[in-house]
């Protein structure tokens, strides 16, 4: 499934050091090289592009409605990004395990997976390093010919014979040093690493030294296998042993693309922005990038027989067994995804395992808090404690073809590789916002001149007017019941305008009525008290702000039949705002604040406590959770649906918007870590492909 990196290598190896570590970075390049018998091998390093050497034969699974492909091969294979060092080899660790089996041709992974063999000692280890790096495509590097060949010296941990012995070969590329502390096959296959899987930064243009590990043991069409025969003859540098190893990157990559003109035809007729302007993407932030441990060699679960519902959880899958038929293995096993009929859960599926998959749980009981254990395990952790999420000034700028490197995908769509990330897999039941890797998109609404207007309370005239947006393009949105009794989504210039519009006063009403109810009664002629009562009783109460304001006023006039000094002083919006802050700890600004001056915390409070969205600068935010295996059922979470798997490229393409998004990247009162990834709350259309690199294309994103 992956962009299979072919590392041709002849192999032999050194006595492993004592001590068992769970991290590949332990040890270094000191000692051991000259401790045992030396043999030589020729290492031919080459990259196989376009999936010619896949475990499943190079045929991608059927795409789901032009969406993500399924199983091992995703949507097919993708070449390395031009100008990036995604396949460059700087060092090679090779582990040899003595092999006396006879099943290599039929099931080459039997030996590696059989627990009978897990106690076998590592027979040898080889180490090669190139400071300049070897281009797997070969050619031109110092000390290498056009085929990219190198000769490497290795050390054996056992006596060599004239006839020689066969060894299976396992490989880690670009670890950065000679790996120490592995003494048995079992320790090798369960090895973990906390190490970064690339150097530099997340930026594609600066990333390098990608760690890769064995992907499979045998090529197709007779193109090599990871089996080597080593004898006394190979102690002669002119007679090196030869083998082939197939490796894949342990990292995954996320690529973004977007339409030149975002579609708006899917915006609902009830939206206040329908046919009132356009949207453009301005920024993004990748969230929940796993930075914890990863297995050095890929592991998968036994098969589950259900994709969703009962029988589909990781627990259900682990009850099963590995049949060792059809490449059904734990270590280096294929991803299995076979749905018999779309929307029918029956089939055959498995999970890719990561070391923490069983700890990624959702709260089951009140007081459960599984999130804190991962506060340092994710980059941009989608959690209410992470205040950095709402620092919108730190959103990455949406890439542009004039300034950023790109490639063309299906239908000539332009994609920008934006970030690398680690494997992040989850139980079906744990595919929630607090764990799944996703992207928060930022858009800007651009009103169509005077076509888009907001309600504005004119304090001087005591009237409500419809006015165009200011140049700062900031406005508020809330659900409201109008004078005809219809529930609508209304837009406002500022918070006093929301308060004023709640009254639904009849045309021609005394302007002093609204002036007093908003600012106070000291400077206005008092209207009839019955008119005030009527105005309060007929207020809209569709959003939290209206509800709170109406309750405040209703409680004030309860049992009253005429004006009192207390009512003259407190029966208004100004005093309501003061009371709200005294009672609830400051959910509203203490004094009038221009909407474009609201802080993220104030915007969050406005939504959380009053259900009012404030779009500062016309900016809104859309969460998109990345799909690995899309089961085609938007109402039912499937096995490995929202996960990240090594050596996959996740292509996300934004085609349009469904309306305004959220007022913040993380909106209190709406966003929670335990919110399922698959909901009806979709405001962005994204196509995603996962590609070989294995490509996975998610559905078109409409935000």
TAURSUL-V155083 format. One record per helix or strand of 3 or more residues. SS is the DSSP state (h for helix, s for strand). FROM is the first residue (numbers start at 1). LEN is the number of residues. If there is no record, write none. Layout:
ss:SS from:FROM len:LEN
ss:SS from:FROM len:LEN
//
This chain:
ss:s from:5 len:4
ss:s from:37 len:11
ss:h from:71 len:3
ss:s from:89 len:11
ss:h from:110 len:4
ss:h from:115 len:3
ss:s from:124 len:11
ss:s from:149 len:8
ss:s from:165 len:9
ss:h from:185 len:5
ss:h from:204 len:3
ss:s from:212 len:5
ss:s from:227 len:4
ss:h from:232 len:4
ss:s from:244 len:6
ss:s from:252 len:12
ss:s from:277 len:11
ss:s from:304 len:3
ss:h from:314 len:6
ss:s from:337 len:3
ss:s from:346 len:4
ss:h from:372 len:3
ss:h from:387 len:4
ss:h from:392 len:3
ss:h from:410 len:3
ss:s from:414 len:8
ss:h from:428 len:3
ss:s from:438 len:10
ss:h from:449 len:3
ss:s from:453 len:6
ss:s from:463 len:6
ss:s from:475 len:7
ss:s from:487 len:6
ss:h from:495 len:7
ss:h from:511 len:9
ss:h from:529 len:9
ss:h from:544 len:14
ss:h from:565 len:6
ss:h from:573 len:12
ss:h from:595 len:3
ss:h from:600 len:11
ss:s from:613 len:3
ss:h from:616 len:3
ss:s from:619 len:7
ss:s from:648 len:10
ss:s from:684 len:8
ss:s from:694 len:5
//
